[in-house]
Protein backbone atom coordinates (compact mmCIF):
# COMPACT_ATOMS: atom_id res chain seq x y z
CA UNK A 1 0.00 0.00 0.00
CA UNK A 2 1.25 3.49 -0.89
CA UNK A 3 1.78 5.62 2.22
CA UNK A 4 3.40 8.79 0.99
CA UNK A 5 2.12 12.36 1.12
CA UNK A 6 2.28 14.36 -2.08
CA UNK A 7 2.23 18.05 -3.00
CA UNK A 8 1.55 19.10 -6.58
CA UNK A 9 1.95 22.68 -7.82
CA UNK A 10 -0.56 24.57 -9.95
CA UNK A 11 1.05 23.43 -13.21
CA UNK A 12 2.26 20.11 -11.83
CA UNK A 13 1.14 16.57 -12.36
CA UNK A 14 1.33 14.32 -15.39
CA UNK A 15 0.34 16.52 -18.35
CA UNK A 16 -1.52 15.14 -21.36
CA UNK A 17 -1.86 17.79 -24.07
CA UNK A 18 -4.46 17.49 -26.79
CA UNK A 19 -7.22 19.96 -27.72
CA UNK A 20 -7.46 20.40 -23.95
CA UNK A 21 -4.81 20.05 -21.24
CA UNK A 22 -5.27 17.28 -18.68
CA UNK A 23 -3.08 17.34 -15.56
CA UNK A 24 -3.27 14.15 -13.52
CA UNK A 25 -2.50 15.44 -10.02
CA UNK A 26 -3.15 12.31 -7.96
CA UNK A 27 -2.53 9.09 -9.87
CA UNK A 28 -4.07 5.67 -9.45
CA UNK A 29 -0.64 4.56 -8.25
CA UNK A 30 -0.86 7.16 -5.45
CA UNK A 31 -4.17 5.68 -4.26
CA UNK A 32 -3.71 1.98 -5.02
CA UNK A 33 -6.27 2.41 -7.79
CA UNK A 34 -9.04 3.84 -5.60
CA UNK A 35 -9.28 7.14 -7.47
CA UNK A 36 -7.48 9.75 -9.57
CA UNK A 37 -7.65 13.54 -9.31
CA UNK A 38 -7.19 15.56 -12.48
CA UNK A 39 -7.36 19.18 -13.54
CA UNK A 40 -8.70 19.77 -17.03
CA UNK A 41 -8.22 23.10 -18.81
CA UNK A 42 -10.37 23.56 -21.90
CA UNK A 43 -10.44 26.49 -24.33
CA UNK A 44 -13.69 28.21 -25.30
CA UNK A 45 -15.92 25.92 -27.35
CA UNK A 46 -14.00 22.73 -26.52
CA UNK A 47 -16.33 19.76 -26.62
CA UNK A 48 -15.55 16.32 -25.22
CA UNK A 49 -16.68 13.30 -27.19
CA UNK A 50 -19.98 11.98 -25.87
CA UNK A 51 -19.05 8.93 -23.82
CA UNK A 52 -19.79 6.86 -20.75
CA UNK A 53 -17.65 4.99 -18.27
CA UNK A 54 -18.52 1.38 -17.57
CA UNK A 55 -17.01 1.17 -14.08
CA UNK A 56 -15.81 4.64 -13.04
CA UNK A 57 -17.66 7.43 -11.32
CA UNK A 58 -16.63 10.85 -12.68
CA UNK A 59 -17.06 14.03 -10.67
CA UNK A 60 -16.43 17.56 -11.98
CA UNK A 61 -15.93 20.66 -9.82
CA UNK A 62 -15.86 23.94 -11.81
CA UNK A 63 -12.99 26.19 -10.67
CA UNK A 64 -12.94 28.74 -13.52
CA UNK A 65 -15.16 29.63 -16.45
CA UNK A 66 -18.26 27.67 -17.31
CA UNK A 67 -19.46 24.69 -19.29
CA UNK A 68 -22.58 22.91 -20.43
CA UNK A 69 -22.81 19.38 -19.08
CA UNK A 70 -25.08 17.04 -21.00
CA UNK A 71 -25.92 14.04 -18.82
CA UNK A 72 -28.09 11.54 -20.61
CA UNK A 73 -31.19 13.52 -21.57
CA UNK A 74 -30.52 16.36 -19.11
CA UNK A 75 -28.51 19.53 -19.65
CA UNK A 76 -26.92 21.55 -16.85
CA UNK A 77 -25.02 24.83 -16.94
CA UNK A 78 -21.94 24.52 -14.75
CA UNK A 79 -20.45 27.68 -13.26
CA UNK A 80 -17.71 28.33 -10.71
CA UNK A 81 -18.39 26.35 -7.56
CA UNK A 82 -20.77 23.83 -9.15
CA UNK A 83 -20.20 20.10 -8.79
CA UNK A 84 -21.45 17.54 -11.29
CA UNK A 85 -21.31 13.83 -10.40
CA UNK A 86 -21.76 11.14 -13.05
CA UNK A 87 -22.18 7.48 -12.07
CA UNK A 88 -21.04 4.67 -14.40
CA UNK A 89 -23.27 4.04 -17.41
CA UNK A 90 -24.54 7.62 -17.84
CA UNK A 91 -23.67 9.02 -21.29
CA UNK A 92 -22.27 12.52 -20.95
CA UNK A 93 -20.47 15.38 -22.65
CA UNK A 94 -18.89 18.65 -21.49
CA UNK A 95 -18.86 21.74 -23.71
CA UNK A 96 -16.68 24.64 -22.53
CA UNK A 97 -18.29 28.07 -22.32
CA UNK A 98 -17.27 31.34 -23.99
CA UNK A 99 -14.29 31.85 -21.66
CA UNK A 100 -13.28 28.19 -21.52
CA UNK A 101 -13.44 26.10 -18.38
CA UNK A 102 -11.12 24.73 -15.75
CA UNK A 103 -12.43 21.78 -13.76
CA UNK A 104 -11.12 19.54 -11.03
CA UNK A 105 -12.13 15.95 -11.74
CA UNK A 106 -12.17 12.80 -9.64
CA UNK A 107 -12.39 9.36 -11.23
CA UNK A 108 -13.15 6.38 -9.02
CA UNK A 109 -11.78 3.82 -9.42
CA UNK A 110 -8.70 5.37 -10.97
CA UNK A 111 -8.51 3.89 -14.47
CA UNK A 112 -8.38 6.87 -16.84
CA UNK A 113 -4.78 8.12 -16.87
CA UNK A 114 -3.76 5.15 -19.02
CA UNK A 115 -6.45 6.20 -21.51
CA UNK A 116 -5.16 9.79 -21.54
CA UNK A 117 -1.67 8.46 -22.28
CA UNK A 118 -2.88 6.18 -25.07
CA UNK A 119 -5.04 8.93 -26.63
CA UNK A 120 -2.20 11.46 -26.47
CA UNK A 121 0.10 8.98 -28.25
CA UNK A 122 -2.27 8.90 -31.25
CA UNK A 123 -1.78 11.32 -34.12
CA UNK A 124 -4.45 14.05 -34.43
CA UNK A 125 -5.85 12.18 -37.44
CA UNK A 126 -6.10 8.94 -35.46
CA UNK A 127 -7.78 10.76 -32.55
CA UNK A 128 -10.36 12.29 -34.89
CA UNK A 129 -11.17 8.89 -36.41
CA UNK A 130 -14.14 7.58 -34.44
CA UNK A 131 -13.29 3.86 -34.78
CA UNK A 132 -9.65 4.31 -33.73
CA UNK A 133 -10.45 6.51 -30.74
CA UNK A 134 -13.37 4.34 -29.67
CA UNK A 135 -11.14 1.24 -29.72
CA UNK A 136 -8.57 2.94 -27.49
CA UNK A 137 -11.28 4.20 -25.12
CA UNK A 138 -12.85 0.74 -24.91
CA UNK A 139 -9.55 -0.70 -23.63
CA UNK A 140 -9.98 1.64 -20.65
CA UNK A 141 -13.62 1.03 -19.68
CA UNK A 142 -14.91 4.01 -21.67
CA UNK A 143 -17.48 3.82 -24.46
CA UNK A 144 -17.74 6.57 -27.08
CA UNK A 145 -21.42 7.23 -27.83
CA UNK A 146 -21.97 7.66 -31.55
CA UNK A 147 -25.60 8.80 -31.68
CA UNK A 148 -25.77 10.93 -28.54
CA UNK A 149 -29.19 12.61 -28.24
CA UNK A 150 -29.04 16.32 -27.49
CA UNK A 151 -31.62 17.53 -24.91
C-alpha positions as CSV (number, residue, x, y, z in Angstrom):
1,X,0.0,0.0,0.0
2,X,1.3,3.5,-0.9
3,X,1.8,5.6,2.2
4,X,3.4,8.8,1.0
5,X,2.1,12.4,1.1
6,X,2.3,14.4,-2.1
7,X,2.2,18.1,-3.0
8,X,1.5,19.1,-6.6
9,X,2.0,22.7,-7.8
10,X,-0.6,24.6,-10.0
11,X,1.1,23.4,-13.2
12,X,2.3,20.1,-11.8
13,X,1.1,16.6,-12.4
14,X,1.3,14.3,-15.4
15,X,0.3,16.5,-18.3
16,X,-1.5,15.1,-21.4
17,X,-1.9,17.8,-24.1
18,X,-4.5,17.5,-26.8
19,X,-7.2,20.0,-27.7
20,X,-7.5,20.4,-23.9
21,X,-4.8,20.0,-21.2
22,X,-5.3,17.3,-18.7
23,X,-3.1,17.3,-15.6
24,X,-3.3,14.1,-13.5
25,X,-2.5,15.4,-10.0
26,X,-3.1,12.3,-8.0
27,X,-2.5,9.1,-9.9
28,X,-4.1,5.7,-9.5
29,X,-0.6,4.6,-8.2
30,X,-0.9,7.2,-5.4
31,X,-4.2,5.7,-4.3
32,X,-3.7,2.0,-5.0
33,X,-6.3,2.4,-7.8
34,X,-9.0,3.8,-5.6
35,X,-9.3,7.1,-7.5
36,X,-7.5,9.8,-9.6
37,X,-7.7,13.5,-9.3
38,X,-7.2,15.6,-12.5
39,X,-7.4,19.2,-13.5
40,X,-8.7,19.8,-17.0
41,X,-8.2,23.1,-18.8
42,X,-10.4,23.6,-21.9
43,X,-10.4,26.5,-24.3
44,X,-13.7,28.2,-25.3
45,X,-15.9,25.9,-27.3
46,X,-14.0,22.7,-26.5
47,X,-16.3,19.8,-26.6
48,X,-15.5,16.3,-25.2
49,X,-16.7,13.3,-27.2
50,X,-20.0,12.0,-25.9
51,X,-19.1,8.9,-23.8
52,X,-19.8,6.9,-20.8
53,X,-17.6,5.0,-18.3
54,X,-18.5,1.4,-17.6
55,X,-17.0,1.2,-14.1
56,X,-15.8,4.6,-13.0
57,X,-17.7,7.4,-11.3
58,X,-16.6,10.9,-12.7
59,X,-17.1,14.0,-10.7
60,X,-16.4,17.6,-12.0
61,X,-15.9,20.7,-9.8
62,X,-15.9,23.9,-11.8
63,X,-13.0,26.2,-10.7
64,X,-12.9,28.7,-13.5
65,X,-15.2,29.6,-16.4
66,X,-18.3,27.7,-17.3
67,X,-19.5,24.7,-19.3
68,X,-22.6,22.9,-20.4
69,X,-22.8,19.4,-19.1
70,X,-25.1,17.0,-21.0
71,X,-25.9,14.0,-18.8
72,X,-28.1,11.5,-20.6
73,X,-31.2,13.5,-21.6
74,X,-30.5,16.4,-19.1
75,X,-28.5,19.5,-19.7
76,X,-26.9,21.5,-16.9
77,X,-25.0,24.8,-16.9
78,X,-21.9,24.5,-14.8
79,X,-20.4,27.7,-13.3
80,X,-17.7,28.3,-10.7
81,X,-18.4,26.3,-7.6
82,X,-20.8,23.8,-9.2
83,X,-20.2,20.1,-8.8
84,X,-21.5,17.5,-11.3
85,X,-21.3,13.8,-10.4
86,X,-21.8,11.1,-13.1
87,X,-22.2,7.5,-12.1
88,X,-21.0,4.7,-14.4
89,X,-23.3,4.0,-17.4
90,X,-24.5,7.6,-17.8
91,X,-23.7,9.0,-21.3
92,X,-22.3,12.5,-21.0
93,X,-20.5,15.4,-22.7
94,X,-18.9,18.6,-21.5
95,X,-18.9,21.7,-23.7
96,X,-16.7,24.6,-22.5
97,X,-18.3,28.1,-22.3
98,X,-17.3,31.3,-24.0
99,X,-14.3,31.8,-21.7
100,X,-13.3,28.2,-21.5
101,X,-13.4,26.1,-18.4
102,X,-11.1,24.7,-15.8
103,X,-12.4,21.8,-13.8
104,X,-11.1,19.5,-11.0
105,X,-12.1,15.9,-11.7
106,X,-12.2,12.8,-9.6
107,X,-12.4,9.4,-11.2
108,X,-13.1,6.4,-9.0
109,X,-11.8,3.8,-9.4
110,X,-8.7,5.4,-11.0
111,X,-8.5,3.9,-14.5
112,X,-8.4,6.9,-16.8
113,X,-4.8,8.1,-16.9
114,X,-3.8,5.1,-19.0
115,X,-6.5,6.2,-21.5
116,X,-5.2,9.8,-21.5
117,X,-1.7,8.5,-22.3
118,X,-2.9,6.2,-25.1
119,X,-5.0,8.9,-26.6
120,X,-2.2,11.5,-26.5
121,X,0.1,9.0,-28.2
122,X,-2.3,8.9,-31.2
123,X,-1.8,11.3,-34.1
124,X,-4.4,14.1,-34.4
125,X,-5.8,12.2,-37.4
126,X,-6.1,8.9,-35.5
127,X,-7.8,10.8,-32.5
128,X,-10.4,12.3,-34.9
129,X,-11.2,8.9,-36.4
130,X,-14.1,7.6,-34.4
131,X,-13.3,3.9,-34.8
132,X,-9.7,4.3,-33.7
133,X,-10.4,6.5,-30.7
134,X,-13.4,4.3,-29.7
135,X,-11.1,1.2,-29.7
136,X,-8.6,2.9,-27.5
137,X,-11.3,4.2,-25.1
138,X,-12.8,0.7,-24.9
139,X,-9.5,-0.7,-23.6
140,X,-10.0,1.6,-20.6
141,X,-13.6,1.0,-19.7
142,X,-14.9,4.0,-21.7
143,X,-17.5,3.8,-24.5
144,X,-17.7,6.6,-27.1
145,X,-21.4,7.2,-27.8
146,X,-22.0,7.7,-31.6
147,X,-25.6,8.8,-31.7
148,X,-25.8,10.9,-28.5
149,X,-29.2,12.6,-28.2
150,X,-29.0,16.3,-27.5
151,X,-31.6,17.5,-24.9
